[in-house]
């Protein structure tokens, strides 16, 4: 599970994705070494996106062997980059190749409004790994017409025709992931996890017939395959060497083999060996064996996430999107926050969960603050700020999990943001001061509690199937909401001060509650077009949590809705009662997951998490027009440059930073183009 950074356009400290000045005329060869005094975080800005850079602190403190390990792992990750593009939509790679050909070869007038809109469109496609918005999943509409694109294609001798051309301008495949109620979500989702004519019923019946060798350790059926119909028969096309995406996977394997050769210890090397075997065979039992080994491999300075993991892009929650994150341990911050994982059992024992839904023994929870060295696939350019893996419930229960917060990513967000929106939407100066004083700390604690305690807590009732099977299209938002509720319940608790994590638990907790409610009920709406429903899993969970506690607290005026000078504000009047409401909802949401109560999940999400107050939404959008800063942020990656001796051995690896977003995207397309033919 991963936590996206969303609040910062609303808090002074949190933003999901970002933008910057257009320097697209430059190339990625123009890189900048680290400046000890000044680091320019913003790289580019366009449409609703701001692109930032993050730095790798203390790189020089790593040994050469450790630096090699990081380099090999980042190369492995980037080698699978195009897999994510094809997973997102069947025509993405064809479209990207054509658009980049135009961009590289056009010699006409680049000062026209049409060319500028073409540049912005290409950048938006790059940022989203395809033609659908990275967050809303709506198809991105070009601000130029088909005739202009046809002229560009002709001028640059580029071919883009048929459905791949038409889809840019028509209404077909309008949503990458369609989570609407009462429709065939698979059939109406453009994501390339399913072949033509595959339906919800097909998917459910196909996997209902699958039986794990050990029912207590269910395999993640569907995680690494595409489900298609051939002559009316359902069939999986497995992602593996020699299978679907095999040419890119072979390149991933090559770099993982090199990484295994410089592993820090036997446990890490053994885990890498199992990951290589999984890529070679596509065997889901090997995937579980790898996750057990990876979870247990906690020693060393370097760690990584690599493979087909998160299922947010599958409307039914089976198929994993390709992603990688390469991590360097921040020992100082990890030691400070280790106290959470050390006390995981206390948090479980003192939660509001029903006794039968609590884990008797919370095992193997590790928590680290890490610095990212490179990301790819579903983690780039838009990145999470926290990750808790593995996702299999039985591994979490029997072996444990790893939780990380991406420290240098959060640092970049915090240093590139502004407080303008915050001042517009807070109710009063007291709320503003609380956020300015405690907002960054409370946000870090929320992330840690969400990942370490939240995702690791609770258990399923005996005999209840995996959440993706029982809660179906509501599984992701229920799980993310459940982890948020755990974090919210403990965010306002004296235990945090007792553990030495805050100096004033009440003020830090109040700041966190203010920010969450403000975001869930108001400010996250700036990401939606007027009239849209909420569909993204994280946005849904923030809204259904906030709306539920607002409604249930009305009798006691726990959260008051204020109208002042034509503007709406929300003011928390009783933080203790609000905490109790969070605890009450947590108990119910855990019951829903533990019992696999689909009807209750549907009622909760559809009642509180989907529909938007149109009057309030219009007001929020109007109030937001005064701000130029984009609501979404993402990142270019540092570039690791190895130096070799006459024998070809790596003697040094330098860290450089790209000057432009477009330069890095073009370089990636040139260097990591390992899926030349996809059908």
N, C-alpha and C positions, 0 to 999 in steps of 0.2 A: 504494500500500500504506500502511496506517496501523498504528501501534503503540498498542495500548490500555495504559493504566497499570493494572497488576494487582498488583504486588507489595506495595504499601504497607500493605495491612492486615497484611502480613507483615513488611515492612521498616519501619522507622519512617518511610519516606519515600514509599511508593507505595500507592495505592488506586485501584480502578477506578471505583467509583461510590459515592455517599454519601447521608445523610439528615439530618433536623433537626426542631425543634419544629414543631408544627402551628399555623400562624397563618392558617388558611384563611378565617377570617372577614373578613380584610382584603382590599383590592383592590390591583391593581397601580399604581393612581394614587399610592399611598403609596410614594414612592421617596426614597432618601437620597443626597445628594451625597457626594463623597469626603471622608473625614475624614483629615487629615494625620497623625494620631497613632494612631487606632484604626480598624481595618477589620474588621467582623464577617463572617467567611467563611461560617459555617453559616447557612443560611436555614430548612431544614426537615429533618425526619427521620421516616421511616415505613417499616414493613415491613423490607426489607433494603437500604434506600436512604437515602443522605444527600445533600441538595441544598446546594451551595455557591455562593458568588459569586466571581467573579474581577474584578480591577480592571484598568483600562487605564492603565499608567504613561506619563507624559510626553505625555498627550494634548494638552496646551496648547502643546507644542513643534511640533506639526504646523501647517502653514499652513492657512488656510481652504479653499483648493483641495484640499489633501490630506484634510482633514476631510470635505469634501463627497464625495470619492471613496469614503472609508470608509462614509459614510452611505448612499450610493446602492448600494454593493455589499451592505451588510447588508440593505437593503430588498429587493434582488433575491433574496437568499437566503431571507429569510422569506416572500417571495411564493410560493415553491414548497414551503413546509412541508407542506401537506396532501398533496402528491404522495407523500411518504414514508409517511404514514399509509395511503394507499390501496395503495401497493406492499406494505406489510407484511401487509395482510389485506383482503379485499374488503368486509367489513362494518365496518371500523374507523371510518370517518367517520360512518356512520349511528349506530353505538353511541355514539361520542363526543358527537355532537349531542344525543342523548337524555339521556345522563348529565349533561351540562352544563346542560341544561334543568332537570333535577331539582335540581341543585345550586343554580342561580340562583333558582328559583321556589318551592322547598319552604318552607313557613311553619310546619310542624309541630314536634314536639319534637326538638331537635337534641342533646339530652343523652343519648339512648338509646345502648346498645351497638350496635344495628343501624345507626343513622345514622353513628356513628363508623367502623364497618367499611365503610360505603358511601363515606365520604370517603377512606379509605385506598385502597380499590379504585380510585376515580377517579384519585387521585394516581399510583398504580402504572401505570394505563393511560396517563396523560399522560407519565409518565417513559419508558415503553417505546414511545411513538408507536403504541400499539395494545394489543390484549388479550393479546399474547404477551410473555413476559419478554424484556427487552432483551438479555440475555446467554445465558440457557439456552435461549431460544426456546420454552419450555413455555408453554402457555396459563395465564394467571393466574386462579386460582380465587377467586371472591368468598367472603367469610366471612359472607354473608347469603344467604337463600334466595330462590327465585323469587317467592314470595308477597309478601315484603316489597318487592321491586322493583316488582311489579305495583301494589302500593298506592301507592308513590311516584309511579309514572307516572300513576296515576289522580288523585292529589292535585294534581299539577302540570300536568294536561292535556297530558301528553307521550305520544307514540306511539313504541313500540318493539315490534315484533311479528315473528312468523314466525321464520325461521332466525336472524336477527340477535339476537333475544331468546333463543331456545333455546340457541344456541351458548355463551352465557355459563355455562350450567349443565350441559351434556351433555359427552360425550367426543369429539364431532366436532371436527376440525381442531385436534387436541391439540398439534401442534408446528408452529411457523412454518417451521423448516428441519429436515428429517429427514435426517441424514447416516449412518444406520445401514447396515451392510453387508448385501447380499443382499436389499434391498427396492427397490421402485420409488420412488426418492427424490423425484421430481417429483410423482407422484401422492399421496404421503403428506406433502407439505409444504403448509402452509396459505398460504405467501407468495403474493402475487397477481401473480406473474410469468407464470403459465401458466393457461390456461382449463381448465374441466372436461374430464376424460377425456384430457388430454395426459399422455404417459408419457415415461420416460427414452428409450425407443427412438425415440419421435417426435422428441424434441429432437435426438438424435444424428444421425438420418437427415436431418432438415431442414437442419442446418448442415453436414453432410458434403457436401451437394449445392451449397453456396455456394462460389464461387471468387473470390478477390480478383483485381483487375486486375493487381496486381504481387505474385506469391507471396512475394517477399522482404519485402514490407511488408503483411502480412495485416491486413485490416480487422477491427474488433472486432464481428463479427456478433452480433446479439442484445443488444448493450449497452443500447440505448435503445428497447426494444419489449417488448410482451407477446405471447406466442405462444398462439394460440387455435385451436380447431377450429370451422370453419363448414361445415355440411353434410358433415362428415367430411374437409374439406380444411384443412390447416394454413396459418395466415395470421398475419402480424405486424401488430400494432396499434402504430404508431410514436409515440413521445412527441415531439410537435412542435406548433408553431402550426397550428391547424386539425385536429390529430390528437388522440390520446389525451393527456389533461392539457392540452389546448390553451389553456383559459381561464387557468390558472395560468401557463403558459409565456408567454403574451402579457404578463402582468404582470411576469414576470421580464425579458422583453425590454425593456419600458418603462424599468425601472430601469437595466439594463445600457447602454441608449442614453445615459442621463444620465451614467453612470459614464464611458463612452467620451468624452463631451464634456469631462471634467475629467481625463483620463488624464495621467499624469506625463510621458510621452514617447511617441514615435511607435510604438515596439515594443509597448508596453503597449496603446496604443490599437488597433493593428492586430490584436493577439490578441483583444481584446474584440470587435472587429468580426467576427472569424471565429466566436467563440462565439455571437454574435447570429445569424449566418448559419446555424450548426448548429441552434440552437433553432428557427429559421424553417423549415428544410428537413428536419431529421432525417437528413441525409446523413452517412454514416460516414466518407467521404473528407474532408469538411469537418472532422469531429471530429479526424482525424489531423492535418490542416493546422493546426488550432487548437492542438493539443498541441505540435507542433513550434514554432510561434510563441510559445506561452506558455512553453515550456521555455527558449527563447532570450531571453526578456524578463526579464533579471535586474537591471536598473537600477531605482532608485527606492525609496521608503520603504514603499510599499503593495503587497501582493500578495493573492491570493485563490485559493480552490479553489471551483469551481462546476460542477455538472452531475451526470450519472449516472455514477458512478465505480467504487466498490468493489463486488465481486461476492460478498462473503461470504454474503449472504442468498439467493443462488441456489444450490440444492443441486448444480447442475452447473457453476456458475461462469461463466455467460454474461452475466447481466443486472445492470446497475449500479443501485445505490440512489442516490437523490437526496441530495446533501449539499453544504453550503457552509461554508467557513471564511474569514473576512476577517482579514488579518494586517497588523500594523505591525512593521517591522523593528526589532529590538533591536541597534543597531549595535555596542555595546560587546561583548556576548556573541557576536554573529556573527563579529566580527573575531577573538576569542579561539579560536573553534571552526573558523574557516576552514581552519586547518591540516590538518584531516582531509580535506577535499575536495582541497586542494592536493597531498596525498600519496596520493590514491586509487590511483594506479598502483603505488606501492610496496606497498600492502596487497594488491593483486591479484597482483603478481609473487611475493610471499612467502607466499601462502596455501598450503594443503594440497591445492588442487584439482589434478586431473590437468592436465598441460600443455595438452592439447587442449581443455580446458574453461575455460581462462583467456582473458580478453580481452587482445589484444595492445595495445590502446589504450583506456583508460577515458576517455571524453570527456564534457565538459559537466556534471560533477557539481558542483552548487552546494549549499552548506549554510548555513542561516541559523537563528538563534534569533529567534523572532518572538513578539509579544504579540497575542493574539486580541482582536478588537474585536466579533465576533459570529459565531454558528454557527447552523446550521439543518439539518433533515433528519436524515440518519444520523449527523451529528456532534453532535447535541444532543437531549436534555440530556446523555446519556452521550457523552463526547468522547475522541478519541485524544490522545496526548501527542506523537506524532511522525508525520510523513507523508512519504512519498517517492512522487513522481509524475513523469511519467505511467506507467501500468502496462504499456503495449505494449513488448514486449521489443525490437522493432526500433528504436523511438525511443530507448530507453535506450542501445542499442549505437551508433547512428549520430549521435544528437544530444546525448543526456545525460539528466539528470533533475534535479529540484529536491527537496531534502530540507530539512525544517524541524522544529524542536523548538518546542513551544508553551510558551514560558517562563513566562508568567503563569498558565497552567493548572497547570503543575508547582509553581509557587510557592504557589498556593492549596491544592493537595493537601498540600504539606509543612507549611503553617501550620495546617491543620485536622485533622491526624492525631494519633495517640498511639502510645506504645511498648508498651502493655500486651500485645498479642498477640505482639509481637517477643520480649519477655522470657519468655513462656510456651513458645515453640517453639525458641529457640536452645539449642544443646547446652551451652554454658558461657559464663562471663563474657568470655573472650577473643573469642568469636564476637560477643557483644553489643557489646563495645567497638569491634570492627572496623566493625560496621554503623553504630554511632552516630558514629564518626569519619569513615568513608569512604562510608557508604551512599548519601547524596545525590549525591556526586560520581560514584561508580561507576555509579549508575543513569543519570545524565545521559550518561555516556560510552557505556553500553550502548545507550541510545536513539540517540545519534549514530552509533555504529558500525553498528547495525542498519539505520538508514535510509540513511546516506550510503554506507557501504562494502558492507553486506550485500545490499541490494536491487539495487545497481548492479553487483555482481560476477557473474562466470560468463557462459557463453553456451551456447546450444543447438547441438547437432550439426547440420550441414547436412541439410536435408530433414526435420527433426523438427518436428512441428506445435506450435502454441501449447500451453502447459501445461494450459490448461482442456480442451483436446481430448485430450491424451495421459493426463493424470493424473486428469481428471474430478473426482469428488467429493473426492479427496485433494489437489487442486491448491493450495488456500488454505493448508492446514496444512503442506504440504511447503515452500511458498515462505516462509511466516513462520518455520518452523523453520530453513530454510537461512540466512535473514538473522540469526536469533538465534545460530546456530552461528558465523557470521563474527564477530559481536560478541563472543561468548564466547572464541573463539580469540585475539582481539587484546586483550581486556580484561585479560588477564594477560600483558603483554608490556612489555619495557623500552622499546619504541618510543614508548609513550605518555609516558614520562618524558623521553625524548630530545626529543620534540616540545613539551615544556613543559606538557602537559595534566595531569600529576599530579606530586606531590612524592615519592611512594613507590609505584612501580608494583606492587610485590609486595603491599603491604597493601591498596591499592585493588582489585587484582585478586582477592585472597583474599576481601574483603568481597563483591564481586560474585558470585563462585562460591558462597559460602555462601548468599547470598540466593536465587540461582537454584535451587539444588538443594533448599533448604528449601521453596521455593514449589512447585516442580515435583513433588516427592514427597509433600508434606504439606499445606501451608497453603492452597493454592488449592482444596482439597477442601471447604472450608467453604462454597463456592458451590453445591455439589451436594447434593441430597437423598440420603439413604442408599439404596443400591440403583441409583442412576442411573449410566449410562455417561457418559464424557466426550464431548461432541459439538461444543462450540465450537472453532473452528480454532486459536485462540491457546492455549487451555487444553490442547488435544491436543498441540500442538507442545512446550509446556513439559514435559508428562508424558513424551512419547516420547523426548525428548532426555535428560531426567533418568534415566528408567528404563533406557534403553539404556546410558548410561555407568556407571550403578550396577551393572548386570549384567556388563558387559564388564570392569569393574575389580575384580570380586570376587576373582579369583585373587591380585591384589596388594593387596587390602584398600584400594583407593583411596578408597572411601567406605564407612565402617562404619556399620551400623545398630545403634543402642544402645537397650537397654531399661533404664529406670531408674525405680524406684518406680511401675511400671505405665504409664510414658509412653515413647513412642518418640521418638528423636532421630536425626539423620543428621550424621555428623562426617567432614569431608574430611581424610584423612591425608596425601595426596600431591597437591599442587596442580599440580606439573609433569606428573605422569602423567595427571591429569584433563584438563589442557590438550591433551595428546597425543590423548586419547580424543575430545575435542571436534573436534580436527582430523581424526581418522580418520573420524568420522561425517560431518563436513562434506564430505569428499571423496566419500563414498558418496551423500549426499543430492544433491550437485551432479550426480553421474553419473546418478542417477535422473531429475532434471529434464532434463539435457542429452540423454539418450537416450530420454526419454519412457517410462520403464520402469514401467508401471502395476502390474504384479505385485509388484515390489519395494516400491513406495510402499504398496500395500495391506498387504503383510506387515509392514512397519515400523510403520505407524500402528496396525493392528489388534492387533499383538503387544504394543506398548509404550504406545500412546496412548489406548486406549479403555476398557479394563476397569480397575476400581478394586479394590484390596485392601479388602474389606468390613470386616474386623476393624480395620484401620488407620483406615479412613474413620469408623467408629463412634467410635473413640477420639478422633479429631480433632474431631469434632462435639461430643463431650462436653466436651473441654477448652476448646472455644470458647464454651460456654454462659455462661461467667463474664463475657464482654465484651459491653457494650451497643452499642458502635459498629458500625454497619452495614458489611457487606463491600463494598458498591458505592457509588460516588459519581458525581454529575453536577452540572450547573450551570444556573443561570438566567443569562441574558445581561444585560450592561449595556444601558440604554435610551438611545439617542442622540436628543436633543430639539433640533430646529432652531428657530432664531428668525429671523423674516423682517422686512423693512422694509415700508413702505407699498406698494412696487412688487411685493412678493412674493419678493424676492431673499433668499436665505439670508445672514444676516450673522454668525451664530454657531451653533455646535452644542455643546450641553452634554451631559456624560455623567452619567447618574443610575443608581442601582442599585435594583432591585426589592426590596421588603420581604418578599414572599411568593412561593412557587412557584406556588400556585394562582392568585394574581393575574396573574402573567405568562402562565400557560397560558390563562386566560379572555380576556385581552387579545389574545393571538395568535389564538385562535379567532374573535374578533370582527373583528380588523383584517385578517387574511390568509386569509379564507375564500373562496378563489377556485375551489373545485371543488364548487359547490352540487349538481351532479347527476353522479354517477358510476354507470355500469352495466357 
